[in-house]
Amino acid sequence: MVQVTHSLANTLGAVPPLEQLSEGLPDAARDTLGEALDFALPLYGEKLLASGEPIVNHSLGMCLIAVALRLDLETRLAAILFAVGDCLPAPFEEIEKRFGRQVVRLVEGLRRLNGLRVISHKAAKSPGAEFANQAEVMRKMLLAMVEDIRVIMLRLASRTQTLRFFTENPNPDREAVARESMALFAPLANRLGVWQLKWELEDLSFRFLEPDTYRRIAKMLDERRVEREAFITQAVERLRSELAAAGIKAEVYGRAKHIYSIYNKMRSKNLDFSQVYDVRALRVLVDDIRDCYTALGIVHTLWHPIPGEYDDYISKPKGNNYQSLHTAVRARDERALEVQIRTYAMHRHAELGVAAHWRYKEGAQQSTGEYDEKIALLRQLLSWREEISDSAQWESHTKRASLDDTIYVTTPQGRVVDMTQGATAIDFAYRVHSDLGHRCRGAKVDGQMVALNTPLESGQVVEIIAAKQGGPSRDWLNPQLGYLATANARAKVRRWFTLQEEAETLAQGRTIALRELQRENQSRAGLDELASRLGFKNLDGFLLAVGRGDVGPRQIQIALHGGVAEEEPAPEVHIGRSRGAKGHDKILVVGVGQLLTTLAKCCKPAPPDAISGFVTRGKGVSIHRIDCRDFQNLSDKLPERVVAAEWGDQTSELAQSDVYPIDVAVEASDRQGLLRDISEILSHEKLNVISVNTMSRGGRAFMRFTVEVRSAAQVQKAVTLIGDVDGVEKARRA
């Protein structure tokens, strides 16, 4: 086994023995790891990573970190094989044949995350505030892109190994890598509860980012090392003796100091080095929770507790399920001492985090390599919270983000954008900028052109192809076509069309107002004064009211002659008759006498539809179907202008000669001859078609026919027959 050990000795110094790489695993794992080394190390040879580190060195370093975290055999194999994909034409087939599908999934997942390095490196070189905003989104993105948490553990191990390499091998990029590690990977390790890696990632990154401060604190620690060690030895012996006397079986030892932690406390609490309590620290490990609190009482009996420096994370665990008792005390010489008390199980979780709870199910029947705990349960543990200063305090559960409902894609410049699952390229364009969304005409995903209604996936790079000017299509608002999945994008599209309609109304109002001014031989400059006379705060509001018909020519004439617009008198209640062209009574209106009536174009009423009237200004009474949405909106806003209306006598010969336009909407699977088949039905039913609008998108057809009928009932049979046409999914009166 491992025949390449000697040939690589110069690169590595020494290949770790298989006993070390397989520590904590069954004996059979040793042979499997040896086979992986024999397979991978010759392929790596003397190849280097972009950091300058030999691939062999990096893979074995990752594997040793996996051993320290007590990760399973598959994870250690994936660490060794992580770069095989760059060395063989069909690597994953070979890995699956030799080591199984689960190892392939881990290697593929790690390879996918490594593909984000360009994005995160770009972000790390961006301005501080911008990078800080992106770091949180990128951490979410990393978790959203993996189905197996072991991939994240491997990524953390990989970054830790890179920083270790940089300590002995200076690299021009190591400051950017350290900045990225501090903002992205150390908080990930914290959230996973892997404090063993969190502290190392922070200390190594801090060493490169603030070398002078790092050396200063390290020097202060070293200068007092002998004194501190003597103090700790004495404190350990005293506490151990007292615990034994109380019948508590405990392990007591001095706790290793982390330079970044000391720096953080000095900075956040504005303390001098001598005031940092955990420069001198003990850790106490006991069998059960009851012993934790007993040990706490003994500590407070031996030394005087410092007020405000006690935290009970056993009864109230941290967000990542960290549990321990923390207290700070003063010895008789007034020197501070921090003490952490926890059970052995709590300690395993504190050091290893989620790795302490995940075990591989042995047995050939478990071909999928499932873990005891499901990913859904783990993601509940990882539900995202914003961090403050020390990455260990959490916000309330109400601000959690759902990993499963969010995707994370990037711009070509490396900016990460989070969106709802199912979002399309148009949603992405509007998320980046409203104007980009309006002008969106195409999209490339990972360099390939895609349809604009293609759902995006996490990790993709999306490039929008935009016109120099223009606006959205109304098709984007059609839910059947699937162009928009986010409410924000739909609102922006609707707003654009609303503004266009307002512009048209504004132009129409300006034309009407100017025409009235010209009749009175007044200049354009009189528009502002006219708006003021009519009580409008600005000219646009006045012109919109004119364009909508809320202000009529008569009101303008009154204002131009020096008067003010009079309120229309309340209509007298009696029955008025609207006369058709041939003199018969078409519609009876209650409450308004002898006013012109018009059939509303929005709902196209026809007998015997239930109808109602709305009194307009300058255009008589507009007749709507009672179920018309536009009418319902108008009646809610201006109920005093709603009047009752009903159809006149429809039995006379003149009345029966009247025709009314009605819209029929059809949705169908598009096919050749569909329009012809529907037209034949309308012709057979003797319905005169006066307008046809058709649209085809994505294999679906959307049609609207305007037909002339003598009554609404006349069209029902045609709608039923159209619904039976091959391919038609829905036919209805619009």
ABEGO torsion letter per residue (X at the ends): XGAAAAAAAAAAGBBBBAAAAABGBBAAAAAAAAAAAAAAAAAAEABBBAAGBBAAAAAAAAAAAAAAAGBBAAAAAAAAAAAAAAABABAAAAAAAAAEAAAAAAAAAAAAAAAAAAAAAAAAABBAAAAAAAAAAAAAAAAAABABAAAAAAAAAAAAAAAAAAAABBBAAAAAAAAAAAAAAAAAAAAAGBAAAAAAAAAAAAAAABAAAAAAAAAAAAAAAAAAAAAAAAAAAAAAAAAAAAGBBBBBBBBBBBAAAAAAAAAAAGBBAAABAAABBBBBBBABAAAAAAAAAAAAAABBBBBGABBBAAABBBAAGBBBBBBBBBBAAGBBBBBBBBBAAAAAAAAAEAAAABBBBBEAABAAGBBABBAAAAAAAABBBBBBGAGABBBBAAABBBAAABBBBBBAAGBBBBBBBGBBAAAAAAAABAAAAAABABBBBGGBBBBAABBBBBGBBBBBBBBABEBBBAAAABAAAGABABAAAAAAAAAAAAAAAAAAAAAAAAAAAAAAAAAAGBBAAAAAAAAAAAGBABAAAAAAAAAAGABBAAAAAAAAAGBBBBBBBBBBBBBBBBBBAAGBBABBBBGBBGBBBBBBAAAGBBOABBBBBBBBBGAEBBBBBAABAAAAAAAAABAAABBBBBBBBAABAAAAABBBBBBBBBBBBBBBGAAAAAAAAAAAAGBBBABBBBBBBGGBBBBBBBBBBABAAAAAAAAAAAAABBGBABBBBX
